[in-house]
Amino acid sequence: MRKFKVLIVDDVPKNIQLAGSILQKEGYHISFANNGKTALNLTETNDFDLILLDIMMPEMDGFEVCDRLKRRSETREIPVIFLTAKTSTESTIKGFELGAVDYVTKPFNEKELLARVRTHLDLREAQKNLREANATKDKFFSIIAHDLKNPFNALLGLSKLLLQNFDIFEDEKKKHFIEGIFQSSEQGYKLLENLLDWSRMQTGKIKWNPDAIDLY
């Protein structure tokens, strides 16, 4: 299981320390920033799985940071959970409108923080797996549509010529067409076998059976 990377952004060191210690016990890899500008810089060089973002910060508040994150294609999909002492409906709605997925009130409740973080990391992982599955499916259909078309075109063309001209073709020419049909059939069958093997690999249905090999 991979280690999730979480960025904690808060201008109060004690809040970072508290949230960080809670999450580190669960095995998360923690990074931190004490202002919005540093947080944005970190997201340019790191691939974070989730961001815990304080709202009330000097110079650049959490709302502006979240807005900038959601405007960049590289960071748009990172789930943002606001850390806030403000529990007004207005600020909560504004956070959701900017693209945040949740919020946690300060001071932190350890079980609540862990539950919310875990939930959104699981959702992100599920979305990532779904995107990969869709990409694999699209690639699979693309190969079928393109590569399987060639041997079938050859099969149809050669068999049609042979059927239409069977009585006038000499035996040698008939044999030539039959050989072409056989080669195209063999090519299509091998491609189909490769596609099925690839499909089984993508779905984890091929068992891994390593064996020792004497390279010498």
Secondary structure, 3 states (H helix, E strand, C coil): CCCCEEEEECCCHHHHHHHHHHHHCCCCEEEEECCHHHHHHHHHHCCCCEEEEECCCCCCCHHHHHHHHHHCCCCCCCCEEEEECCCCHHHHHHHHHCCCCEEEECCCCHHHHHHHHHHHHHHHHHHHHHHHHHHHHHHHHHHHHHHCHHHHHHHHHHHHHHHHCCCCCCHHHHHHHHHHHHHHHHHHHHHHHHHHHHHHHHCCCCCCCCCCCCCC
